[in-house]
Structures are given as structure tokens and as C-alpha cells.
């Protein structure tokens, strides 16, 4: 489908607003067995996987909204980071036939999320700040000192792994992770070192573009050749927190929330307007909020990659576009 760049802020927001009815919420292709994740629909193609990043936005262990162009931003942001970090650790990407699609190696994925944190913050049950507020000072085998403030920079980045569960993630210490058989000691050492190297590199690149990479998560797997590779996504506004660097110090000193440019923006809105963990029905996020969030996602993509985000020239079914673009990769 023809694509175009949008130059003015007004055109930018208008284009996003007009795209609200065309979000990619669900896919139903006959390419192979489908696995539905929180954000991605994965199709088993035999020795490969097709990962389709939708516009679904998930937090608090449930779906909160759909956000125009979010899938495209996540997929292309990950693609950029995967390319930049290939010398640190190989990844699962084979090709990207569509802005929302990755054809990837099929890997045996470790059942662990590698959460790396450079700051103490967050609003969810597993967030470091949430636990710290409850008086917890030992978290995932790491001791945190008294007197820390929300959004404070830690002395050094820490790795706080969680087990991957269907409904929610469970923090676990590296010692317990190995003792309980989630991973071998050798695999943990290799993947944890890779996670910290990826985060250090991510912080460095983010800083060069006026951003703070606050925290993130990684997933790793073993490919058919036995190599450990990074999979899923990398340094996206879904898997990571980003703050604007220029205003962080002043806002922290004043006790204000940092200017965020990720889905924490929407998390905070839901936390203020309902109990997102326990309420059966959640309020609908206002359209203006969704449009603003979409624009922040796009802004982050452009700040990080240096590329101009490319919009479709006209509204069209994303499903039909994907079907056309992946035709050469499926039987």
C-alpha cells in the first residue's frame, strides 16, 4: 500500500484520529496454527513463525485499549534495535514483509522475562516502586537500601527476572530460578549478561537522542542450531519505559512524575480512574488520550531511529494489506 510522511503536527494528529476505526485488533488468517498473545498474534509456519504485532494495548494483566499505528511502531522499533544489537547477541528476525509483521526463526523460548531496571518506578503489582512502598527491601535476590524515592536512578541497573505465567508474572531470584529448574546455571549466566549488555547499549543510544531508557524486558530462546538468541521485541514503548531527559532532573527534584513517552501515560490514567486489577468493567479511555498516546509512540520511534514515520496514504484494512504482503512467505 502506498505510504506517506506527515510533516505538520495538526496533520499528524488528524491522521491518527482518522485511523481510530482502522486499528488492527485481531487477525484470523489460515496460515497455520495461531497463538494469541497480549499484543502479538503468532502463526506457526512450520520451521518459521509469523509474528503480527497488533494495535492492542495491554497492562495490569488485561487489554486496555487499541491504539492507531501502535503495532507498526512496535514492530519497526524492534526491527531497528535488533539490527543495531546483532553484534551483542543474534536475534530471531528473518525478514519483515510488512510494517506489522516479522517472519522469525522458531526458537525454544525460555519461560522467563528478563526485566532490567535503571530506576525505581512503576504502578503495576510487580513494579519495583510498588513493592518498595510495601516495605519490601529484598526483591529478586537484590537488597535495596532505605530512603529511595519514586523515579530515582539506581546506583546501577539491576536484573529482576519474572516467570512467564498465563495470567500474571511472578518475580523470582536467580538462585531460585536455577534451583527450581526454570533454566540451567550456564543458560542463565549467558542470557543475564546479554540482557545487561543490551540495556547498557540501549541507555547509551537513548541518551544520545534526549531520552532515558528507564527499564525494559527481554526474552531469549534457543534456535535450531543451538544458539541463544533474543526474541519477541526490544526497547519498544510497550516493553520499556522512556522519559524525556531534559526535564527529568527538575521534575524529580520537585516530586513530579517524569515526562514519559511510553504506555505508562495510559497506565496512570487507568490507575486514577478505576481499579484496573479488580474492576470487572473498565472505563473506555478517551479518544483524545488514545490519539495523544499514539503520537507519543510515533515520536519515540522517530527520536530513536532517526527515521520519519510513514503513514498509509489512505485508510485501508491492515488485515488486507498484511495478507497481500506476506503472500510470498506462506503456502
LINPECOR-V21142 format. One record per pair of residues at least 12 apart in sequence whose ideal C-beta (glycine too) atoms are under 7 Angstrom apart, sorted by the first residue. I is the first residue (numbers start at 1). GAP is how many residues later the second one is. D is the distance in Angstrom with one decimal. If there is no record, write none. Layout:
i: <I	I>
gap: <GAP	GAP>
d: <D	D>
This chain:
i: <1	1	1	2	3	3	3	3	4	4	4	5	5	6	12	13	13	15	16	16	16	16	16	17	18	19	19	19	20	20	22	22	22	23	23	23	23	24	24	24	24	24	24	25	25	25	25	27	27	27	27	29	29	31	31	31	31	32	32	38	38	39	39	39	39	39	40	40	40	41	45	47	48	48	48	48	48	49	49	50	50	50	51	51	51	52	52	52	53	53	53	53	54	55	55	55	55	57	57	57	59	59	59	59	60	60	60	60	61	61	64	64	64	64	65	65	65	67	67	67	67	68	69	69	70	70	71	72	72	73	73	73	74	74	74	75	75	75	75	76	76	77	77	77	77	77	78	78	78	79	79	80	80	81	81	82	85	85	88	88	88	88	89	89	89	90	90	91	91	92	92	92	92	92	97	97	97	98	98	98	98	100	100	101	101	101	103	105	105	107	107	107	107	107	108	108	109	109	109	110	110	110	110	110	111	111	111	112	112	112	112	112	112	113	113	113	113	113	113	114	114	114	114	114	114	114	114	115	115	115	115	115	116	116	116	116	116	116	116	117	117	117	117	117	118	118	118	118	118	118	118	119	119	119	119	119	119	120	120	120	120	120	121	121	121	121	123	123	123	125	126	126	126	128	129	132	132	139	139	140	140	140	140	140	141	141	141	142	142	151	151	157	157	159	159	159	161	161	163	174	190	191	191	194	195	198	199	202	202	206	207	209	209	210	210	210	210	211	211	211	211	212	212	212	212	213	213	213	214	214	214	215	215	216	216	216	217	218	218	219	219	237	237	237	237	237	238	240	241	241	241	242	242	242	242	243	243	243	244	244	247	261	261	261	265	265	266	266	266	269	269	270>
gap: <311	315	320	311	307	308	309	310	306	307	309	303	305	305	283	278	282	296	52	53	275	278	279	274	297	49	50	296	48	267	293	295	296	32	43	44	45	30	31	47	76	294	295	29	30	31	41	14	25	27	292	14	294	12	14	19	299	12	13	18	20	14	15	17	19	199	12	13	14	13	285	59	46	55	56	57	58	55	57	51	53	276	50	51	53	48	49	270	18	21	22	47	17	12	13	15	16	13	206	209	65	204	207	208	64	210	216	217	106	107	202	206	218	221	201	220	225	223	226	227	230	226	225	229	224	227	29	27	28	224	225	228	159	162	164	24	25	26	27	23	225	158	159	224	227	228	155	156	158	14	17	224	225	153	154	152	113	116	106	109	110	113	105	140	141	137	139	138	139	12	13	15	137	139	228	229	232	223	224	227	228	218	222	221	224	225	226	118	124	114	115	116	122	124	113	114	110	112	122	73	77	81	110	111	52	53	71	49	51	52	65	70	71	48	49	51	56	104	106	45	47	77	78	81	103	104	106	45	46	47	100	102	41	43	79	80	83	99	100	37	40	41	43	98	35	36	39	85	95	96	97	32	33	34	35	95	96	12	28	30	32	34	29	30	93	120	144	145	148	152	36	43	45	32	21	12	16	21	32	20	21	31	32	33	32	33	34	16	18	101	107	39	42	33	36	37	13	16	19	14	38	29	37	36	23	20	17	14	33	36	38	94	95	34	35	36	93	31	33	34	92	30	31	33	36	22	27	29	27	28	29	25	26	19	23	24	22	12	16	12	13	24	25	26	60	63	25	22	19	21	23	18	19	20	58	15	16	17	15	17	12	35	38	39	28	31	19	23	27	16	20	12>
d: <5.4	5.8	5.0	4.5	4.2	6.4	5.6	6.5	6.8	5.7	4.8	4.7	6.0	5.5	6.3	5.9	6.1	5.5	5.1	6.9	5.0	4.7	6.1	5.2	6.5	4.0	6.6	6.5	5.9	6.5	5.2	7.0	6.7	4.1	4.1	7.0	5.6	4.7	4.8	5.4	6.4	4.3	6.9	6.4	6.6	6.4	5.2	4.6	5.4	7.0	6.2	6.2	7.0	4.5	6.4	6.2	4.6	4.5	5.3	6.9	3.9	6.3	6.0	5.3	6.0	6.4	6.3	5.4	6.8	6.3	6.3	5.9	6.5	5.7	6.6	6.7	5.9	4.9	5.3	6.3	5.8	6.6	7.0	4.6	5.7	5.7	5.4	6.5	4.0	4.9	4.3	5.3	5.0	5.4	6.5	4.5	4.9	6.4	6.1	6.6	6.9	6.3	7.0	5.1	6.1	6.9	3.9	5.5	6.1	5.0	6.2	6.2	6.9	6.8	6.7	4.8	6.0	5.7	5.6	5.0	6.9	4.8	5.7	6.4	6.5	5.7	4.6	4.3	5.6	4.5	6.0	4.9	6.1	4.6	5.6	6.2	5.4	7.0	6.4	6.0	6.5	6.9	4.8	5.2	6.5	7.0	4.3	5.1	5.7	6.6	5.5	7.0	4.6	4.1	4.7	5.9	5.8	6.2	6.6	5.2	5.9	6.4	4.5	6.7	5.3	6.2	4.7	5.5	4.9	4.2	4.6	5.8	5.4	4.4	4.9	5.2	5.8	6.7	5.1	3.9	6.2	6.4	6.1	5.9	7.0	6.0	5.5	5.0	7.0	3.2	6.0	5.0	6.2	5.7	5.5	4.9	6.1	3.9	5.9	5.7	6.9	6.8	5.4	6.2	6.3	4.9	6.2	5.2	6.3	6.6	6.7	5.9	6.3	6.7	4.9	5.8	6.1	4.8	6.2	6.4	5.8	6.5	6.8	4.2	6.3	4.3	6.9	4.9	6.5	6.0	6.8	4.8	5.5	5.3	5.6	6.5	4.2	6.3	5.8	6.7	6.5	5.4	6.2	4.2	6.6	6.1	4.7	6.4	6.9	6.0	6.2	6.0	6.4	5.4	6.2	4.8	6.6	6.1	5.3	6.8	5.5	6.2	6.1	4.9	6.3	6.9	5.2	6.5	5.2	6.8	6.4	5.7	6.0	6.9	5.1	6.3	6.3	6.2	6.6	4.0	6.4	5.2	6.6	5.1	3.3	5.8	5.9	5.4	6.9	5.6	5.8	6.4	5.5	5.6	5.9	6.2	6.7	5.9	6.4	6.1	5.7	4.6	6.2	6.9	4.9	6.3	6.3	6.7	5.0	6.7	6.5	4.8	5.8	6.6	5.2	6.2	6.7	5.1	6.7	5.9	6.3	6.6	4.4	5.1	6.0	6.7	6.2	6.2	3.7	6.6	5.7	6.7	5.2	5.8	5.6	3.8	5.1	5.9	6.9	5.2	4.2	6.7	4.0	6.0	5.2	5.2	5.9	6.4	6.6	5.2	5.7	6.8	4.7	5.1	6.0	3.9	6.2	5.7	4.2	6.4	5.2	4.9	6.4	5.0	5.7	6.5	6.4	6.9	5.6	6.5	6.1	6.6>
